[in-house]
Amino acid sequence: MIKYLMVRNKLHNKRRRLRNRVIHLRMDNIYLIQQLLKKFQYPNSKVK
């Protein structure tokens, strides 16, 4: 029983970590898109 719980926990943690990574990737993408939009909106400014 304890072994079963440990295995289940490991799987759960892996899943949670994956989901967190996906969320971080999404946030990075949003940030990058915002930067690109700024560049397009103000091509003359020095937004990098």
Sequence and secondary structure as in RCSB ss.txt:
>XXXX:A:sequence
MIKYLMVRNKLHNKRRRLRNRVIHLRMDNIYLIQQLLKKFQYPNSKVK
>XXXX:A:secstr
 HHHHHHHHHHHHHHHHHHHHHHHHHHHHHHHHHHHHHHHH TTS   
